[in-house]
Amino acid sequence: MQIEALKLEVLYATHGLIGQALELEEALREILRILAEKLEMARAAVVLYDEEAGHLRIQASFGLSPQEERRGIYQVGEGVTGKVFETGEPGAVADISQEPFFLNRTRARPAKEKISFIAVPIRFGEKTLGVLWVDRLFHLGVPLEEDVRFLEVIAFFVGQLVGLARRVADREKALRAENFALRTELTTRLSDFLWGSKSPAMREVLNLVRQVAPTRATVLLLGESGTGKTLTARLIHELSPRREGPFLKVDCTALPENLLEAELFGYERGAFTGADRAKPGRLELAEGGTVFLDEIGELPLSLQGKLLRFIQERAFERLGGRRTIQVDVRLIAATNRDLETLVKEGLFREDLYFRLQVFPIKLPPLRERREDLPGLIEFLLRKLEKDYHRRLNFSPEALELLCQ
């Protein structure tokens, strides 16, 4: 009865792991640890088929050293493990010292140790993904057939775990590829439009963008509303080594002071009424990417010191928290305000201003580059065509009137 109770305990613990947000290898190692410790198994391993390499290899183990685990590579049909994968049928060896087909590929078993070896297939649907094997001491009074049946149940859970993880990974890979294709198209269209500018002032802006994009420098975009600050910030990100990372925009005018701090820096559980769980802020979520602070001139004075520290140290604490969080994030800021005037009026910190002023780029308003109007109109028309599914054009007379 005791062994049956232990098996139920193992099943319960294994089933519970499926619903937890663990990395696949971490979850597999935990299943093997529970299996081995509760049922006195000497060693255990999950061996999965690597389609690219064309062989089986140990994905996770218990009781094996890293070196022994690395040796665990099997060809399909080779030894007991390879045969179980090839046939899809379980295999059991009562005493491995008496079995000529047993490879001991990992070299983990002492020569004098009497070991029984059990291997069962891991399946997901109709597909065999790999093999679950265990070593147990030969003298244990549990028939091998009972262990085989029990391990087949454990292998079912392992198969669900591996199969679902692979489906998620495949979906993420497809989404990344789709995202990359869309980003590439966006960057190409932006570049074609912007690099095609006929305005000397805009050409100078684009040269500055090209210079600063590959660096880690903080960028300050200056210009009136509608001059393309968001577009320019996006282009800097897409031309930078951080293009694979997130690009997150925060509008400093869109939220009241307390919510803006929570949005930027995140908050801990209990930080304020209604904060029933911790939440990371934009700076944390943008790890490896770029945060674009639009309308930085509207940032409340009370938050400017915290932002200054982030720029200096790339470190901050969440609202209501004590733990210091370090992130690798590039900052691009933009404003239509005169920050120097705000500094003189005491509305903007001088030290923060100088930290932001590392690489300023001033964007000219459209009225100062009328030669770009035809190209801009063409760009917007082609964009609108996708929404309205029809060909759109300006008459020559209307275009001439707009460009006056």
C-alpha positions in Angstrom: 0.0 0.0 0.0 2.9 2.4 0.8 4.3 2.2 -2.8 0.8 2.9 -4.2 0.4 5.9 -2.0 3.8 7.2 -3.2 2.8 6.7 -6.8 -0.3 8.7 -6.3 1.8 11.4 -4.7 4.1 11.4 -7.7 1.1 11.6 -10.1 -0.4 14.5 -8.2 2.9 16.4 -8.2 3.5 15.7 -11.9 0.1 16.8 -12.9 0.5 20.0 -10.9 3.7 21.0 -12.7 1.9 21.1 -16.1 -0.1 24.1 -15.0 2.8 26.1 -13.7 4.7 28.7 -15.7 8.0 26.9 -15.7 10.6 26.6 -18.4 10.4 23.2 -20.1 13.8 21.8 -18.9 13.1 23.1 -15.4 9.7 21.3 -15.3 11.2 18.1 -16.7 14.0 18.1 -14.1 11.4 18.6 -11.3 9.3 15.7 -12.6 12.4 13.4 -12.7 13.5 14.6 -9.2 10.0 13.8 -7.7 9.9 10.4 -9.6 13.4 9.4 -8.5 13.2 10.5 -4.8 9.7 9.2 -4.1 10.1 5.8 -5.7 13.9 5.3 -5.0 15.0 5.4 -8.6 18.8 5.8 -8.9 18.7 7.8 -12.1 16.1 9.1 -14.6 16.2 10.9 -17.9 14.0 12.4 -20.6 15.5 11.7 -24.0 14.0 13.7 -26.9 14.5 13.3 -30.7 16.3 16.2 -32.2 14.9 16.5 -35.8 17.7 18.8 -37.0 20.5 16.6 -35.7 18.7 13.3 -36.6 19.4 11.6 -33.2 18.1 11.3 -29.7 19.7 13.2 -26.8 19.1 13.7 -23.1 17.0 16.8 -22.5 16.8 16.6 -18.7 18.0 14.1 -16.1 18.2 13.2 -12.4 21.3 11.5 -10.9 23.6 12.3 -13.9 26.5 14.7 -14.0 26.6 17.3 -16.8 29.3 15.2 -18.4 27.3 12.0 -18.2 24.2 13.8 -19.6 26.2 15.1 -22.6 27.2 11.5 -23.4 23.5 10.6 -23.7 23.2 10.7 -27.5 21.5 7.7 -29.2 20.7 6.9 -32.8 17.2 5.7 -33.7 17.1 1.9 -33.1 20.4 1.9 -31.2 20.3 0.1 -27.8 17.2 -0.2 -25.6 16.5 3.6 -25.7 16.8 3.8 -29.5 14.6 0.7 -29.9 11.9 2.0 -27.7 11.8 5.2 -29.7 11.8 3.3 -33.0 9.1 0.8 -32.1 7.0 3.0 -29.8 6.8 0.1 -27.4 8.2 0.1 -23.8 11.3 -1.9 -22.9 12.5 -3.3 -19.6 15.8 -5.0 -18.6 15.7 -6.8 -15.2 19.5 -6.8 -14.8 21.5 -4.6 -17.2 24.7 -6.6 -16.6 23.0 -9.6 -18.3 21.7 -7.6 -21.4 24.2 -7.4 -24.3 22.1 -4.7 -26.0 22.4 -2.3 -23.1 24.8 0.5 -24.1 25.4 2.3 -20.8 26.1 5.3 -23.0 26.3 7.8 -20.1 28.7 5.5 -18.2 26.9 6.5 -15.0 26.3 3.0 -13.7 29.0 1.3 -11.4 30.1 -2.1 -12.7 29.0 -3.9 -9.5 25.7 -2.2 -9.1 22.7 -4.4 -10.0 20.3 -2.2 -11.9 17.0 -2.7 -13.6 16.4 -0.4 -16.6 12.9 0.7 -17.8 12.2 2.8 -20.9 8.8 4.0 -22.2 8.0 6.1 -25.2 6.9 9.8 -24.8 4.1 10.7 -27.2 2.1 13.7 -28.1 -1.0 12.7 -30.1 0.2 10.1 -32.7 3.8 11.3 -32.7 6.6 9.8 -30.6 8.7 12.6 -29.2 11.3 10.6 -27.2 11.8 8.2 -24.4 11.5 8.4 -20.6 13.9 6.0 -18.8 14.8 5.1 -15.2 17.3 3.0 -13.3 16.0 1.3 -10.2 17.8 -1.1 -7.9 17.4 -4.7 -8.9 16.5 -5.9 -5.4 13.3 -3.8 -5.0 10.3 -6.1 -4.6 8.1 -4.3 -7.2 7.5 -6.2 -10.5 8.9 -4.5 -13.6 5.5 -4.7 -15.3 3.9 -2.5 -12.6 6.7 0.1 -13.0 6.3 0.0 -16.8 2.6 0.8 -16.5 3.2 3.6 -14.0 6.0 5.2 -16.1 3.7 5.1 -19.1 1.3 7.4 -17.2 4.2 9.7 -16.2 5.4 9.7 -19.9 1.9 10.8 -20.9 2.1 13.9 -18.8 5.7 14.5 -20.0 4.4 14.2 -23.6 1.7 16.8 -23.0 4.3 19.1 -21.4 6.8 18.8 -24.3 4.2 18.8 -27.1 2.5 21.9 -25.8 5.8 23.7 -25.2 6.9 22.9 -28.8 3.6 24.2 -30.1 4.0 27.5 -28.2 7.7 27.7 -29.4 6.6 27.1 -33.0 3.9 29.8 -32.7 6.3 32.3 -31.2 8.8 31.5 -34.0 6.2 32.2 -36.6 5.1 35.4 -34.9 8.7 36.6 -34.7 9.2 35.9 -38.4 5.9 37.7 -39.2 6.9 40.6 -36.9 10.3 40.8 -38.6 8.8 40.8 -42.0 6.4 43.6 -41.0 9.1 45.6 -39.3 11.4 45.2 -42.4 8.6 46.4 -44.6 7.9 49.4 -42.3 11.6 50.3 -42.1 11.9 50.1 -45.9 8.9 52.3 -46.5 10.0 54.8 -43.8 13.5 54.9 -45.2 12.3 55.2 -48.8 10.1 58.1 -47.9 12.5 59.9 -45.5 15.7 59.3 -47.4 13.9 60.6 -50.5 13.4 64.0 -48.9 14.4 67.0 -51.0 14.7 69.4 -48.1 18.3 70.2 -47.0 17.1 70.6 -43.4 15.5 67.2 -43.5 18.5 65.6 -45.1 20.6 66.9 -42.2 18.1 65.3 -39.8 18.4 62.0 -41.5 22.2 62.1 -41.5 22.1 62.7 -37.7 19.7 59.8 -37.4 22.1 57.6 -39.3 25.0 58.6 -37.0 23.2 58.1 -33.7 21.2 55.0 -34.4 24.0 52.4 -33.9 25.1 54.0 -30.6 23.7 53.8 -27.0 23.3 57.6 -26.8 20.2 59.2 -25.4 18.5 61.2 -28.1 16.4 64.4 -27.7 14.0 65.2 -30.6 12.9 68.8 -30.8 10.2 70.2 -33.0 6.6 71.4 -33.3 3.7 69.0 -33.2 3.3 67.1 -36.5 7.0 67.3 -37.5 7.4 63.6 -37.3 9.1 63.1 -33.9 7.5 59.7 -33.3 8.4 58.5 -36.8 12.0 59.6 -36.3 12.2 57.9 -32.9 10.9 54.7 -34.5 13.4 54.9 -37.3 16.3 55.4 -34.8 15.2 52.2 -33.1 14.8 50.2 -36.3 18.2 51.2 -37.5 19.9 50.4 -34.2 21.2 47.0 -32.8 18.1 47.0 -30.6 15.7 46.6 -33.5 14.8 43.1 -32.3 13.8 44.4 -28.9 10.6 46.3 -27.9 9.9 49.9 -28.9 7.5 51.3 -26.2 6.1 54.8 -26.3 5.0 56.7 -23.2 3.1 60.0 -23.6 3.9 62.2 -20.6 0.7 64.2 -21.2 -1.7 61.3 -21.3 -1.7 60.3 -17.6 -1.8 62.1 -14.2 1.4 62.2 -12.1 0.8 59.1 -9.9 -0.3 56.9 -12.8 2.6 58.1 -15.0 5.1 57.0 -12.3 3.4 53.6 -12.2 3.3 53.3 -16.0 7.0 54.2 -16.3 8.5 52.4 -13.3 5.9 49.8 -12.4 4.6 49.1 -8.9 4.6 46.5 -6.2 1.6 44.8 -4.7 0.0 47.1 -2.1 1.7 50.2 -3.4 -1.6 52.0 -3.6 -5.3 51.2 -3.3 -6.3 48.6 -6.0 -2.7 47.4 -6.5 -3.6 43.8 -5.8 -0.6 42.5 -7.7 2.8 43.7 -8.8 3.2 45.0 -12.3 6.4 45.9 -14.3 6.6 49.4 -15.9 7.5 50.3 -19.4 11.2 50.7 -18.6 11.3 47.1 -17.3 9.2 45.7 -20.2 11.5 47.4 -22.8 14.5 45.4 -21.7 16.9 45.2 -24.7 14.9 47.8 -26.6 13.9 51.4 -26.6 11.6 53.6 -24.6 10.3 56.8 -26.3 9.2 59.5 -23.9 7.0 61.8 -25.9 6.4 65.4 -24.6 9.1 65.1 -22.0 8.7 68.8 -21.2 5.4 67.9 -19.5 7.0 65.4 -17.1 6.1 66.5 -13.5 9.0 67.9 -11.6 8.5 65.2 -8.9 9.3 62.5 -11.4 12.3 64.2 -13.0 14.7 63.1 -10.3 13.8 59.5 -10.7 14.1 59.7 -14.4 17.5 61.4 -14.0 18.8 58.5 -11.9 17.5 56.0 -14.5 19.5 57.8 -17.2 22.6 57.9 -15.1 22.5 54.4 -13.7 19.9 52.5 -15.8 18.4 51.6 -12.4 15.2 52.3 -10.5 12.7 51.0 -7.9 9.1 50.2 -8.6 6.5 52.3 -6.9 6.2 51.0 -3.4 9.2 48.8 -3.8 12.7 48.6 -2.3 14.4 46.2 -4.8 16.7 48.0 -7.3 16.0 46.9 -10.8 18.7 47.2 -13.5 17.7 47.3 -17.2 19.4 47.7 -20.5 17.1 50.2 -22.3 17.8 53.1 -24.6 15.9 56.4 -24.0 14.6 58.7 -26.8 12.8 61.8 -25.6 10.8 64.4 -27.6 9.2 67.7 -26.9 7.7 70.7 -28.6 8.5 72.9 -25.6 11.6 75.1 -25.1 13.4 73.2 -22.3 15.9 75.9 -21.7 13.0 78.3 -20.9 11.5 75.7 -18.6 14.8 75.3 -16.8 14.9 79.1 -16.2 11.3 79.1 -14.9 12.1 76.2 -12.5 9.8 73.8 -14.2 12.5 71.5 -15.5 15.6 70.2 -13.8 18.8 71.6 -15.3 20.8 68.4 -14.6 18.1 66.3 -16.4 18.1 68.8 -19.3 21.9 68.3 -19.8 21.5 64.5 -19.6 18.9 64.6 -22.3 20.8 67.1 -24.4 23.5 64.5 -25.3 22.4 64.2 -29.0 19.7 66.7 -29.9 17.9 66.6 -33.3 15.7 69.5 -34.4 13.0 68.5 -36.9 11.9 71.3 -39.2 8.2 72.0 -39.6 6.6 71.2 -43.0 6.1 74.8 -43.8 9.9 75.1 -44.0 10.2 72.2 -46.4 7.4 72.5 -48.9 9.5 70.7 -51.5 8.7 67.5 -49.5 4.9 68.0 -49.8 4.4 66.0 -53.0 6.3 63.0 -51.6 4.5 63.2 -48.3 1.1 63.3 -50.0 2.0 60.4 -52.2 3.2 58.4 -49.1 -0.1 59.1 -47.2 -2.3 58.3 -50.2 -0.6 54.9 -50.7 -1.2 54.2 -47.0 -4.9 55.2 -47.2 -5.3 53.0 -50.3 -4.7 49.9 -48.1 -7.5 51.0 -45.8 -10.1 51.9 -48.5 -9.1 49.3 -51.1 -9.2 51.8 -53.9 -6.9 54.0 -55.9 -6.5 57.5 -54.6 -5.0 60.5 -56.3 -4.7 64.3 -56.0 -5.4 66.4 -59.1 -2.4 68.4 -60.3 -4.4 71.6 -59.5 -5.0 70.5 -55.8 -1.4 69.5 -55.4 -0.2 72.8 -56.8 -2.5 74.7 -54.4 -1.2 72.7 -51.4 2.4 73.4 -52.3 2.0 77.2 -52.5 
